[in-house]
């Protein structure tokens, strides 16, 4: 009815109109007169609106994001059936993600290297984000004016968010060297110099980077590629729009030689013009793993209870981690007697909080809350077998970290990610085909070999950097700076 439509319009406007918010407060005064059809919810709504305004400023007085109902850097949740309006909502979501950010180009601005990131969300600060922040740090240390630019809405951040980021590997005091701009939240154009350079870090930031170089003197942008991102979606619009970005004018910085080899083998991106051109226009680095010390021989020998650690990411945006396949394989291995009553099962990696999953023979999988990096490194050595899967060309850092902690670690192959290339990283790695049967066989081999303490400690010496200084060494940084210099015509 017209009356209810009018009430809804006033309610919606209360979030940004002081007059409408005051009307909301006045409605709360009607309760003593018997008009309490909303059970006093007006007071709660008003408190929420006021709180949003208060948390918009942190303790240093700088403007912080005002908060949004979802993390738009992730695809919308998977629905189990067709829902009215869902297709339209998903279409609008894609459009929002790649909608150009307005630029204000002026030669009065300082020249910057703009590293485009989705958002800053401490809940989703996994290894990929740590790589982005460390690249920014290294460029700043080399004397460049570096700006982190978020292209998505950013959730409310605690006042110590910079310190929280600096607690991660390699980031000590790094945020003081970096400029940070919340472009999607600022409400004003992003000021840039005509000779600014741009670094994309995901497929949708690549769309923003392409838009930016069209308005500046850059001919290409630098693309930090940490996954072949079409593989992170079902085959559809998301995958197609992600794949398109490898045809944009760019130089490529690949996260791991594994990923670079896959692009070269399949002629994707900078390799579409041939192997020689691809080598000239790209570089790779190995993401630093969390430093972990394996347990001592006596501790391994004296263990009465053995433990399996599963990288258990069940969220829709982490389907490439094969949660369901891994869980079925663990269950089947229990039923086949691979694991007896002296085994415990735990999972990590979920951002949804602690949970418990029942397994055969009265056993269960305890999924832990998200751990800080230091705590995660300390707890790894308390396990005997690891299971970490990744159905893409990237090897994932988690199985390498597990192996470095002395775990017999089962992971999967994929195309150019062969058993030989994976197992050459560590004798603790067991690479299997991504099938239930092969994964069960891998778990059986891991359980049997977990009793050999000396071999596990020897296998903990992995062929992989455990510091960002080694990841972004002088050779790699020289290639990155050379490619950045070639971006501007």
C-alpha positions in Angstrom: 0.0 0.0 0.0 1.0 3.6 -0.4 1.4 4.0 3.4 3.7 1.1 3.7 5.7 2.2 0.7 6.1 5.6 2.3 7.3 4.0 5.6 9.9 1.9 3.7 11.2 4.9 1.8 11.7 6.8 5.2 13.3 3.7 6.7 15.8 3.4 3.8 16.7 7.1 3.8 17.4 7.0 7.6 20.8 5.7 6.9 21.9 8.9 5.2 19.3 11.6 6.1 19.4 13.2 9.6 15.8 14.2 9.2 14.7 10.6 8.4 16.8 9.3 11.3 15.1 11.8 13.7 11.7 10.5 12.5 12.9 7.0 13.3 13.8 8.1 16.8 10.4 9.8 17.3 8.6 6.6 16.3 10.3 5.0 19.3 8.4 7.4 21.6 5.0 6.0 20.5 5.5 2.8 22.5 4.1 4.1 25.8 1.0 5.1 24.0 0.3 1.6 22.9 1.8 1.8 19.4 4.4 -0.9 19.8 3.8 -3.0 16.6 7.6 -3.1 15.9 8.5 -4.1 19.5 10.9 -1.2 19.8 13.2 -2.1 16.9 13.4 1.6 16.0 15.8 2.2 18.9 18.1 -0.6 17.7 18.1 0.7 14.2 18.9 4.2 15.4 21.8 2.9 17.5 23.2 1.0 14.5 23.1 4.1 12.3 24.8 6.2 15.0 27.5 3.5 15.5 28.2 3.4 11.7 28.9 7.1 11.9 31.2 6.8 14.9 33.4 3.9 13.6 34.0 5.8 10.3 36.9 7.5 12.0 39.7 5.5 13.7 41.8 6.6 16.6 44.1 8.6 14.4 41.3 10.6 12.9 41.8 9.2 9.4 38.7 8.2 7.4 37.9 4.5 7.4 35.5 2.5 5.3 31.9 2.8 6.7 31.1 -0.9 6.3 29.2 -2.9 3.8 26.9 -6.0 4.1 29.2 -8.3 2.1 32.8 -8.8 0.9 32.3 -8.0 -2.8 35.7 -9.4 -3.6 34.1 -12.8 -3.4 31.5 -14.3 -5.8 28.0 -14.3 -4.4 27.0 -17.5 -2.5 26.0 -20.5 -4.4 22.2 -21.1 -4.3 20.8 -24.6 -4.4 17.9 -23.7 -6.7 16.9 -20.9 -9.0 15.6 -18.0 -6.9 13.7 -15.0 -8.2 16.0 -12.2 -8.9 19.2 -14.2 -8.3 20.5 -13.9 -11.9 19.9 -10.2 -11.8 21.7 -9.9 -8.5 24.7 -11.8 -9.8 24.8 -9.7 -13.0 24.7 -6.5 -10.9 27.5 -8.0 -8.7 29.8 -8.5 -11.7 29.0 -5.0 -13.0 29.8 -3.5 -9.6 33.2 -5.3 -9.4 34.5 -4.1 -12.7 32.8 -0.7 -12.8 35.6 1.8 -13.5 36.9 4.0 -10.7 36.9 7.6 -11.7 40.3 9.1 -12.0 41.5 12.7 -11.7 44.7 12.9 -13.9 47.0 15.8 -13.1 50.8 16.4 -13.5 50.7 18.2 -10.1 50.3 14.8 -8.4 53.4 12.8 -7.4 54.2 9.8 -9.6 53.2 6.6 -7.9 53.1 2.9 -8.4 49.5 2.0 -7.7 49.0 -1.6 -6.5 45.3 -2.4 -7.0 43.9 -4.8 -4.4 40.3 -5.9 -3.9 39.9 -4.8 -0.3 41.5 -5.0 3.2 39.7 -7.6 5.1 41.6 -9.2 8.0 39.4 -12.2 7.9 40.6 -13.1 4.4 44.2 -12.2 4.8 45.7 -15.4 3.3 49.0 -16.0 1.5 48.0 -14.2 -1.7 47.4 -10.9 0.2 50.7 -11.3 2.1 52.5 -11.5 -1.3 50.8 -8.3 -2.5 51.8 -6.4 0.7 55.4 -7.6 0.5 55.7 -6.6 -3.1 54.5 -3.2 -2.1 57.0 -3.1 0.7 59.9 -4.1 -1.5 59.0 -1.5 -4.1 58.8 1.2 -1.4 62.2 0.2 0.0 63.6 0.6 -3.5 62.6 4.3 -3.4 59.3 4.2 -5.2 56.2 6.1 -4.0 53.8 3.1 -3.6 50.1 3.4 -3.0 47.7 0.5 -2.2 44.4 1.2 -3.8 41.3 -0.9 -2.8 38.8 -1.2 -5.6 36.0 -2.9 -3.6 34.0 -1.7 -0.6 36.0 -2.3 2.5 34.5 -3.6 5.7 34.9 -1.6 9.0 38.5 -2.0 10.2 39.8 -2.0 13.8 42.0 0.9 14.8 45.1 -1.3 14.8 44.5 -2.8 11.3 47.9 -1.5 10.1 49.7 -3.2 13.1 47.7 -6.4 12.4 49.0 -6.5 8.8 52.6 -5.8 10.0 52.4 -8.9 12.2 52.6 -11.1 9.1 55.9 -12.4 7.7 58.1 -9.7 6.2 55.8 -6.8 7.0 57.4 -5.4 10.1 56.8 -1.6 10.1 56.1 -1.8 6.4 52.7 0.0 6.4 54.4 3.3 7.5 56.1 3.3 4.0 52.9 2.8 2.1 50.1 5.2 1.1 46.6 3.5 1.3 43.5 4.8 -0.5 40.1 3.2 -0.2 39.0 4.3 -3.7 35.5 2.7 -3.7 34.7 4.3 -0.3 36.2 7.7 -0.7 33.4 9.2 -2.8 35.8 11.3 -4.9 38.0 10.6 -8.0 41.3 8.9 -7.5 44.1 11.4 -8.1 46.9 10.1 -10.4 49.8 11.4 -12.4 49.8 10.9 -16.2 52.9 8.7 -15.8 51.6 6.6 -12.9 52.1 2.9 -13.2 49.5 0.2 -12.2 49.8 -3.3 -10.8 46.8 -5.6 -11.0 46.6 -8.4 -8.4 43.3 -10.2 -9.3 41.2 -10.6 -12.5 38.8 -7.8 -11.6 41.6 -5.4 -10.5 43.0 -6.1 -14.0 39.9 -4.6 -15.5 40.5 -1.5 -13.4 44.2 -1.4 -14.4 43.2 -1.6 -18.1 40.8 1.3 -17.6 43.5 3.3 -15.8 46.1 2.9 -18.5 43.6 4.2 -21.1 43.5 7.5 -19.2 47.3 7.8 -18.6 50.5 7.5 -20.5 50.9 3.8 -19.6 50.8 1.2 -22.5 50.7 -1.8 -20.2 50.2 -2.7 -16.5 52.0 -5.2 -14.4 49.8 -8.2 -13.6 50.6 -10.1 -10.4 49.2 -13.5 -11.4 48.8 -15.9 -8.4 46.4 -18.4 -10.0 44.8 -19.1 -13.4 41.6 -17.5 -12.0 39.0 -18.9 -14.5 39.6 -22.2 -12.7 38.2 -20.7 -9.5 34.7 -20.6 -11.0 32.3 -22.9 -12.7 32.3 -22.5 -16.4 30.2 -19.4 -17.0 30.3 -15.6 -17.1 32.7 -15.3 -14.1 35.2 -17.6 -15.7 34.9 -15.9 -19.2 35.3 -12.4 -17.8 38.3 -13.5 -15.7 40.0 -15.2 -18.7 39.6 -12.1 -20.8 42.1 -10.2 -18.6 45.0 -12.3 -19.9 44.5 -10.6 -23.3 44.8 -7.1 -21.8 48.1 -5.3 -22.4 50.3 -6.4 -19.5 53.6 -7.7 -18.2 53.2 -10.8 -16.0 54.6 -11.6 -12.6 53.8 -15.2 -11.8 53.5 -16.6 -8.3 55.7 -19.7 -8.6 57.4 -21.2 -11.6 54.7 -23.9 -11.6 52.1 -21.4 -12.7 54.4 -19.7 -15.2 55.1 -23.2 -16.8 51.3 -23.8 -17.2 50.8 -20.4 -19.0 53.8 -21.2 -21.2 52.6 -24.7 -22.0 49.1 -23.5 -23.0 50.1 -20.3 -24.7 48.0 -18.1 -22.4 48.5 -14.4 -21.6 52.0 -13.1 -22.4 52.8 -16.5 -23.9 50.1 -16.2 -26.5 52.7 -14.5 -28.8 55.2 -17.3 -28.4 57.7 -18.6 -25.8 60.4 -16.0 -26.5 57.9 -13.1 -26.1 56.5 -14.7 -23.0 59.9 -15.1 -21.3 60.8 -11.4 -22.2 57.5 -10.1 -20.8 57.3 -12.1 -17.6 59.0 -13.2 -14.4 58.2 -15.5 -11.6 58.9 -15.7 -7.8 58.2 -18.3 -5.1 55.9 -17.1 -2.4 57.5 -17.4 1.0 56.1 -20.2 3.2 55.6 -19.8 6.9 58.9 -20.6 8.7 58.4 -23.9 10.6 60.7 -26.0 12.7 60.1 -29.8 12.6 59.8 -31.7 15.9 62.8 -33.6 17.3 63.4 -37.3 16.9 62.5 -38.2 20.4 59.2 -36.3 20.3 58.2 -38.1 17.1 59.2 -41.5 18.4 57.3 -41.0 21.7 54.0 -40.0 20.2 51.2 -42.3 21.3 48.5 -40.5 19.4 49.1 -39.6 15.7 47.3 -36.8 14.0 46.2 -35.9 10.5 45.8 -32.2 9.4 43.4 -31.5 6.5 43.4 -28.2 4.6 39.6 -28.0 4.9 38.2 -25.1 2.9 34.5 -25.7 2.3 33.6 -22.1 1.2 32.1 -21.7 -2.4 35.1 -19.5 -3.4 37.6 -22.2 -2.4 36.2 -25.1 -4.4 39.6 -25.7 -6.1 40.8 -27.0 -2.7 38.6 -30.1 -3.2 37.1 -30.2 0.3 34.5 -32.8 -0.6 36.9 -35.1 -2.4 39.4 -34.9 0.5 36.7 -35.6 3.1 35.4 -38.6 1.2 39.0 -39.9 0.9 39.6 -39.6 4.7 36.3 -41.3 5.5 37.1 -44.2 3.0 40.6 -44.5 4.4 39.1 -44.9 7.9 36.7 -47.5 6.7 39.5 -49.4 5.0 41.6 -49.5 8.2 44.2 -47.0 7.1 43.7 -45.0 10.3 42.9 -46.7 13.6 41.7 -45.6 17.0 45.1 -44.0 17.7 44.5 -41.3 15.1 43.0 -37.8 15.5 41.8 -35.6 12.6 41.8 -31.8 12.5 41.1 -29.2 9.7 42.4 -25.7 9.1 41.7 -23.0 6.6 38.0 -22.2 7.1 37.0 -18.6 7.7 33.5 -19.7 8.9 34.7 -20.6 12.5 35.1 -23.8 14.4 33.0 -26.8 13.5 32.9 -30.6 13.9 32.3 -33.2 11.2 31.4 -36.8 12.0 33.6 -39.5 10.4 33.2 -43.3 10.2 33.8 -45.6 13.2 33.0 -42.9 15.8 35.8 -40.6 14.7 35.4 -36.9 13.9 37.1 -34.0 12.1 37.6 -31.0 14.3 37.9 -27.8 12.1 39.7 -25.1 13.9 39.1 -21.4 13.9 41.3 -19.3 11.6 44.8 -19.0 13.1 47.3 -16.2 13.2 50.3 -16.9 11.1 52.7 -17.4 14.0 50.3 -19.7 15.8 49.7 -21.7 12.6 53.4 -22.2 12.2 53.8 -23.4 15.7 51.0 -25.9 15.6 52.0 -27.6 12.3 54.8 -29.6 13.8 52.3 -31.4 16.1 50.8 -33.4 13.2 52.0 -36.5 11.4 50.1 -36.6 8.1 48.9 -33.7 6.0 46.2 -33.6 3.2 46.1 -30.4 1.1 44.6 -30.4 -2.4 44.6 -27.8 -5.2 42.8 -28.5 -8.5 44.7 -25.8 -10.4 48.3 -25.3 -11.8 49.4 -23.6 -8.6 51.0 -25.9 -6.1 49.6 -24.1 -3.0 51.8 -23.1 -0.1 50.0 -25.2 2.5 51.4 -28.7 1.4 54.9 -27.2 1.2 54.5 -25.8 4.7 53.2 -29.1 6.0 56.1 -31.0 4.4 58.6 -28.5 6.0 57.1 -29.3 9.4 57.8 -33.0 9.0 54.3 -34.1 7.9 54.0 -36.8 5.3 51.9 -34.6 2.9 49.4 -35.8 0.3 48.7 -33.3 -2.5 47.4 -33.7 -6.0 48.8 -33.3 -9.5 47.3 -31.1 -12.2 48.4 -31.0 -15.9 51.9 -29.5 -15.8 52.0 -30.0 -12.0 53.5 -33.5 -12.1 54.5 -36.0 -9.4 58.1 -35.4 -10.2 57.9 -31.6 -9.9 56.0 -31.7 -6.6 58.0 -34.5 -5.0 61.3 -32.8 -5.9 60.4 -30.1 -3.4 60.6 -32.5 -0.5 60.8 -36.2 0.3 57.8 -35.7 2.5 55.5 -34.9 -0.5 53.3 -37.6 -1.9 51.7 -36.4 -5.2 48.6 -38.3 -6.4 46.0 -38.0 -9.1 43.0 -35.9 -8.0 40.7 -38.9 -7.5 39.2 -40.5 -4.4 40.9 -43.8 -5.0 44.4 -42.2 -5.6 44.0 -39.9 -2.5 43.1 -42.9 -0.3 46.2 -44.7 -1.6 48.3 -41.5 -0.9 46.9 -41.4 2.7 47.8 -45.1 3.2 51.4 -44.4 2.1 51.6 -41.4 4.3 50.2 -43.2 7.4 52.7 -46.1 6.9 55.7 -43.7 6.4 54.8 -41.5 9.3 56.4 -43.9 11.7 59.9 -43.2 10.1 61.0 -40.3 12.2 64.4 -39.8 10.6 63.0 -39.7 7.1 60.4 -37.2 8.1 63.0 -34.8 9.6 65.2 -35.2 6.5 62.2 -34.4 4.3 61.5 -31.2 6.2 64.4 -29.6 4.2 62.2 -28.2 1.4 63.4 -26.5 -1.8 61.5 -23.3 -1.2 62.1 -19.9 0.3 60.8 -19.2 3.8 61.4 -15.5 3.8 60.2 -12.7 1.6 63.7 -11.4 1.2 64.5 -14.6 -0.6 61.2 -14.5 -2.6 61.8 -11.0 -3.8 65.6 -11.1 -4.0 67.7 -8.7 -6.1 67.3 -10.6 -9.3 63.5 -10.8 -9.1 63.2 -7.2 -8.0 65.4 -6.1 -10.9 63.1 -7.9 -13.4 60.0 -6.3 -11.7 61.4 -2.8 -11.9 62.5 -3.3 -15.5 59.0 -4.4 -16.5 57.4 -1.4 -14.6 59.8 0.9 -16.4 58.5 -0.4 -19.7 54.9 0.2 -18.8 55.0 3.9 -19.6 55.4 5.0 -23.2 
